[in-house]
Amino acid sequence: MTAYLLRRLLGLIPVLLGITLISFGVMKLAPGEPTDASLQFNPKASLEARERMERLLGLDQPLHRQYLRWLGRVARLDFDRSFRDGRLVTDQVLERLPVTVTINLAALLLVFGIAVPLGVFAAVRPGGVFDRLTTVLVFIGYSAPGFWLALLAIASFGVTLRWFPVSGLHAIDHEALGLLRRGLDTAWHLVLPVGVMTFVGLAGLSRYARSGMIEVLRQDYIRTARAKGLSERRILFHHGLRNALLPIITILGLALPDLIAGSVVMETIFSIPGMGRLFYDAVMARDQNVVMALVTVGALLTLLGNLLADLAYAYADPRIRVGRR
């Protein structure tokens, strides 16, 4: 198992390099230059000033030299400075990373905690009332655009009913509150964005859990367990669910990139100061260093999520552990 883990960690390096290379090329193909934000709307900025700034930032060099220079800095965990405000990109990412990780982790745990029981109980009586009801609900979340559901949640629960705040991460008097009330205030602001992300992510996972459990409950060892008089709960969650976990783990590993991409939309709509909002602002300003830093961090989190999914395979299925020795 240790040797497999080391091989997978080493295998992440070329994949990550390929992602950064493609992302760097796409950034260069996009219209506009990083110097536009500071020079385009300045009537006193001349062509000589633009060329001088490009030489200062190294933007006049060939693309391969620019990429190698950027890669060398990243190897030292240095993402350079932002073209917009001159701040260190690493500081900006570290400020926003905990917010995005918290939102995505909360949404992922809720998706797993809600979708799997929904799929299991729907598989007990396929075609029943509960199965049909959950199918309608989850496919509403699957088919409706996430941004539309977010706007609908803001209009319904924030503006009309005034149950939840509609933007930001903290209340105005957040700093004057005690530690417990500050935590509750932050959690209250995250109810709508995390709720929308959870609702959108339920459909695929619950359907996979349902189909996997239906297949498992038809196996002979389930009939044998029932013949022995085991309780239905033990049959479902101890014998059945563990053998249906592999497709669920697959979808769970693939759900992490979707959640990270969805956080860009949610953080922008709900004005949450996370990596998604920073990414949107950086793209609009053509801030290449910030965009590349966020793409790299997002790719790394996605690859680590897939690695954790592979490790969960080994935990769920002992045959996989034996095959890797």
C-alpha positions as CSV (number, residue, x, y, z in Angstrom):
1,M,0.0,0.0,0.0
2,T,2.8,2.4,0.8
3,A,4.6,1.7,-2.5
4,Y,1.3,2.3,-4.4
5,L,0.8,5.6,-2.5
6,L,4.3,6.7,-3.4
7,R,3.8,5.8,-7.1
8,R,0.6,7.8,-7.2
9,L,2.2,10.8,-5.6
10,L,5.0,10.8,-8.1
11,G,2.5,10.3,-10.9
12,L,0.7,13.5,-9.9
13,I,3.8,15.6,-10.9
14,P,3.6,15.2,-14.7
15,V,-0.2,15.6,-14.6
16,L,0.1,18.8,-12.7
17,L,2.8,20.1,-15.0
18,G,0.6,19.3,-18.0
19,I,-2.4,21.2,-16.5
20,T,-0.2,24.2,-15.8
21,L,1.3,24.2,-19.3
22,I,-2.2,24.0,-21.0
23,S,-3.6,26.7,-18.6
24,F,-0.6,29.0,-19.3
25,G,-1.1,28.6,-23.0
26,V,-4.9,29.3,-22.7
27,M,-4.1,32.5,-20.7
28,K,-1.8,33.7,-23.4
29,L,-4.5,33.0,-26.1
30,A,-7.1,35.1,-24.2
31,P,-7.6,38.6,-25.5
32,G,-6.0,41.4,-23.5
33,E,-2.7,41.8,-21.6
34,P,-2.0,42.0,-17.9
35,T,-0.8,45.6,-18.4
36,D,-4.2,46.7,-19.7
37,A,-5.7,47.1,-16.2
38,S,-3.1,49.8,-15.3
39,L,-2.5,51.4,-18.7
40,Q,-5.5,51.0,-20.9
41,F,-7.6,53.7,-19.1
42,N,-4.7,56.0,-18.4
43,P,-4.6,58.8,-21.0
44,K,-1.0,59.6,-20.2
45,A,0.2,56.1,-20.8
46,S,2.2,56.0,-24.0
47,L,3.3,53.0,-26.2
48,E,6.8,53.4,-24.7
49,A,5.4,53.1,-21.2
50,R,3.6,49.9,-22.1
51,E,6.7,48.4,-23.7
52,R,8.7,49.4,-20.7
53,M,6.3,47.8,-18.3
54,E,6.2,44.6,-20.4
55,R,10.0,44.4,-20.3
56,L,9.9,44.9,-16.5
57,L,7.3,42.1,-16.0
58,G,9.1,39.8,-18.5
59,L,6.1,39.8,-20.8
60,D,8.2,40.6,-23.9
61,Q,10.0,37.2,-23.7
62,P,9.1,34.1,-25.7
63,L,6.3,32.0,-24.2
64,H,8.5,29.1,-23.3
65,R,10.8,31.3,-21.3
66,Q,7.9,33.0,-19.5
67,Y,6.5,29.5,-18.6
68,L,9.9,28.2,-17.4
69,R,10.5,31.4,-15.4
70,W,7.0,31.0,-13.8
71,L,7.6,27.3,-13.1
72,G,11.0,28.0,-11.5
73,R,9.3,30.5,-9.1
74,V,6.5,28.0,-8.3
75,A,9.0,25.3,-7.5
76,R,10.1,27.7,-4.7
77,L,6.4,28.2,-3.7
78,D,6.6,31.7,-5.0
79,F,3.7,32.8,-7.3
80,D,5.2,36.3,-7.8
81,R,3.1,39.4,-7.3
82,S,-0.3,40.5,-8.6
83,F,-0.4,42.7,-11.7
84,R,-3.3,44.6,-10.2
85,D,-2.2,45.7,-6.7
86,G,1.3,44.4,-6.4
87,R,0.5,42.2,-3.4
88,L,2.1,38.8,-3.1
89,V,-0.1,36.2,-4.8
90,T,0.7,33.6,-2.2
91,D,-0.7,35.9,0.5
92,Q,-3.9,36.4,-1.4
93,V,-4.4,32.7,-2.0
94,L,-3.7,31.9,1.7
95,E,-6.3,34.5,2.7
96,R,-9.0,33.0,0.4
97,L,-8.1,29.3,0.6
98,P,-9.7,28.5,4.0
99,V,-13.0,30.0,2.9
100,T,-13.2,27.9,-0.3
101,V,-12.0,24.7,1.4
102,T,-14.6,25.2,4.1
103,I,-17.5,25.7,1.7
104,N,-16.5,22.8,-0.5
105,L,-15.8,20.4,2.3
106,A,-19.1,21.3,4.0
107,A,-21.0,20.8,0.7
108,L,-19.2,17.5,0.0
109,L,-20.0,16.1,3.4
110,L,-23.6,17.1,3.1
111,V,-23.9,15.6,-0.4
112,F,-22.4,12.3,0.8
113,G,-24.4,12.3,4.0
114,I,-27.7,13.0,2.3
115,A,-27.4,11.3,-1.1
116,V,-26.2,7.9,0.1
117,P,-29.1,7.3,2.5
118,L,-31.5,8.6,-0.1
119,G,-30.2,6.2,-2.7
120,V,-30.2,3.3,-0.2
121,F,-33.8,3.8,1.0
122,A,-34.9,4.4,-2.6
123,A,-33.3,1.0,-3.6
124,V,-35.3,-0.9,-0.9
125,R,-38.6,-0.4,-2.9
126,P,-37.7,0.6,-6.5
127,G,-40.6,2.3,-8.1
128,G,-42.3,3.1,-4.8
129,V,-43.6,6.4,-3.6
130,F,-40.3,7.4,-1.8
131,D,-38.3,6.4,-4.9
132,R,-40.4,8.4,-7.3
133,L,-40.5,11.5,-5.0
134,T,-36.7,11.5,-4.5
135,T,-36.2,11.0,-8.2
136,V,-38.2,14.1,-9.0
137,L,-36.5,16.2,-6.4
138,V,-32.9,15.3,-7.2
139,F,-33.4,15.7,-10.9
140,I,-34.8,19.2,-10.4
141,G,-31.4,20.0,-8.8
142,Y,-29.6,18.2,-11.6
143,S,-31.3,19.9,-14.5
144,A,-31.6,23.4,-13.0
145,P,-28.6,25.7,-13.5
146,G,-26.7,26.4,-10.3
147,F,-26.6,30.1,-10.7
148,W,-30.4,30.2,-11.3
149,L,-31.0,28.2,-8.1
150,A,-28.7,30.6,-6.2
151,L,-30.6,33.6,-7.4
152,L,-33.9,31.9,-6.6
153,A,-32.7,31.1,-3.1
154,I,-31.6,34.7,-2.6
155,A,-35.0,36.0,-3.8
156,S,-37.0,33.5,-1.7
157,F,-35.1,33.0,1.5
158,G,-33.1,36.2,1.6
159,V,-35.2,39.0,0.2
160,T,-38.8,37.8,0.6
161,L,-38.6,35.7,3.8
162,R,-35.4,37.3,5.2
163,W,-34.4,34.1,6.8
164,F,-30.7,34.2,5.7
165,P,-28.2,36.8,4.7
166,V,-27.8,37.1,0.9
167,S,-24.2,38.2,0.6
168,G,-20.8,38.3,2.3
169,L,-19.3,36.1,5.0
170,H,-19.8,38.1,8.1
171,A,-22.2,40.6,9.6
172,I,-21.2,44.2,10.1
173,D,-20.6,43.8,13.9
174,H,-18.8,40.5,13.4
175,E,-15.6,41.6,15.2
176,A,-17.6,42.8,18.2
177,L,-19.2,39.3,18.7
178,G,-17.8,36.6,20.9
179,L,-16.0,33.5,19.5
180,L,-19.1,31.3,19.5
181,R,-21.4,33.9,18.0
182,R,-18.8,34.7,15.3
183,G,-18.7,31.1,14.3
184,L,-22.5,31.0,14.2
185,D,-22.6,34.2,12.2
186,T,-20.2,32.7,9.6
187,A,-22.2,29.5,9.4
188,W,-25.5,31.5,9.0
189,H,-24.0,33.3,6.0
190,L,-22.9,30.1,4.4
191,V,-26.3,28.3,4.7
192,L,-27.6,29.5,1.2
193,P,-24.4,28.9,-0.8
194,V,-23.6,25.6,0.8
195,G,-27.3,24.6,0.5
196,V,-27.5,25.3,-3.2
197,M,-24.2,23.5,-3.9
198,T,-25.5,20.5,-1.9
199,F,-28.8,20.4,-3.7
200,V,-27.1,20.6,-7.1
201,G,-24.7,17.8,-6.2
202,L,-27.3,15.3,-4.8
203,A,-28.7,13.9,-8.1
204,G,-25.7,12.0,-9.5
205,L,-24.5,10.5,-6.3
206,S,-28.0,9.4,-5.1
207,R,-28.8,7.8,-8.4
208,Y,-25.5,5.9,-8.3
209,A,-26.1,4.8,-4.8
210,R,-29.6,3.7,-5.7
211,S,-28.5,1.6,-8.8
212,G,-25.6,0.1,-6.9
213,M,-27.8,-0.9,-4.0
214,I,-30.4,-2.4,-6.3
215,E,-27.8,-4.6,-7.9
216,V,-26.3,-5.6,-4.5
217,L,-29.7,-6.5,-2.9
218,R,-30.3,-9.0,-5.7
219,Q,-27.2,-11.0,-4.8
220,D,-27.4,-14.4,-3.2
221,Y,-25.5,-13.5,0.0
222,I,-28.2,-10.8,0.8
223,R,-30.9,-13.5,0.5
224,T,-28.8,-15.7,2.8
225,A,-28.4,-12.9,5.3
226,R,-32.2,-12.4,5.3
227,A,-32.8,-16.1,5.7
228,K,-30.5,-16.0,8.8
229,G,-32.8,-13.4,10.4
230,L,-30.5,-10.4,10.3
231,S,-32.1,-7.0,10.7
232,E,-32.9,-5.0,7.6
233,R,-30.7,-2.1,8.8
234,R,-27.7,-4.4,9.2
235,I,-28.3,-6.0,5.8
236,L,-28.5,-2.6,4.1
237,F,-25.7,-0.7,5.7
238,H,-23.3,-3.4,6.8
239,H,-23.5,-6.0,4.0
240,G,-25.1,-4.1,1.2
241,L,-23.8,-0.6,1.3
242,R,-20.1,-1.5,1.6
243,N,-20.3,-3.6,-1.5
244,A,-22.0,-0.8,-3.4
245,L,-19.5,1.8,-2.4
246,L,-17.1,1.6,-5.3
247,P,-19.2,3.4,-7.9
248,I,-20.2,5.9,-5.2
249,I,-16.5,6.6,-4.4
250,T,-15.9,7.1,-8.1
251,I,-18.6,9.8,-8.4
252,L,-17.4,11.3,-5.1
253,G,-13.9,11.7,-6.4
254,L,-15.2,13.3,-9.6
255,A,-17.5,15.6,-7.7
256,L,-14.7,17.6,-6.2
257,P,-13.7,19.4,-9.4
258,D,-17.4,20.2,-10.0
259,L,-17.7,21.7,-6.5
260,I,-14.5,23.8,-7.0
261,A,-15.8,25.0,-10.3
262,G,-19.2,25.7,-8.8
263,S,-17.7,27.7,-5.9
264,V,-16.5,30.3,-8.5
265,V,-20.2,30.9,-9.4
266,M,-21.5,30.7,-5.8
267,E,-18.8,32.9,-4.4
268,T,-19.4,35.5,-7.1
269,I,-23.2,35.5,-6.7
270,F,-23.1,35.6,-2.9
271,S,-20.1,38.0,-2.7
272,I,-18.0,35.5,-0.6
273,P,-14.3,36.4,-0.4
274,G,-13.0,33.0,-1.4
275,M,-10.8,31.6,-4.2
276,G,-13.7,31.5,-6.6
277,R,-14.4,35.2,-6.3
278,L,-10.6,36.0,-6.5
279,F,-10.4,33.9,-9.6
280,Y,-13.3,35.8,-11.3
281,D,-11.8,39.2,-10.5
282,A,-8.4,38.1,-11.7
283,V,-9.7,36.8,-15.0
284,M,-11.6,40.1,-15.6
285,A,-8.4,42.0,-14.9
286,R,-6.2,39.6,-16.9
287,D,-4.1,39.1,-13.8
288,Q,-2.1,36.2,-15.1
289,N,-0.1,35.4,-11.9
290,V,-3.2,35.2,-9.7
291,V,-5.1,33.1,-12.3
292,M,-2.2,30.6,-12.7
293,A,-1.8,30.3,-8.9
294,L,-5.5,29.5,-8.5
295,V,-5.5,27.1,-11.4
296,T,-2.5,25.3,-9.9
297,V,-4.0,25.1,-6.4
298,G,-7.4,23.9,-7.8
299,A,-5.7,21.3,-9.9
300,L,-3.7,20.1,-6.9
301,L,-6.8,19.8,-4.7
302,T,-8.5,17.9,-7.5
303,L,-5.7,15.4,-8.0
304,L,-5.5,14.9,-4.2
305,G,-9.2,14.3,-4.2
306,N,-8.8,11.6,-6.8
307,L,-6.0,10.1,-4.8
308,L,-8.2,9.9,-1.7
309,A,-10.8,8.2,-3.8
310,D,-8.3,5.6,-4.9
311,L,-7.3,5.0,-1.2
312,A,-11.0,4.7,-0.3
313,Y,-11.3,2.0,-2.9
314,A,-8.7,0.0,-1.0
315,Y,-10.6,0.5,2.3
316,A,-13.9,-0.5,0.8
317,D,-12.7,-3.5,-1.2
318,P,-10.1,-5.7,0.4
319,R,-9.4,-7.4,-2.9
320,I,-7.9,-4.1,-4.2
321,R,-5.5,-4.0,-1.2
322,V,-4.4,-7.6,-1.9
323,G,-3.9,-6.8,-5.6
324,R,-1.6,-3.9,-4.9
325,R,0.9,-5.8,-2.6
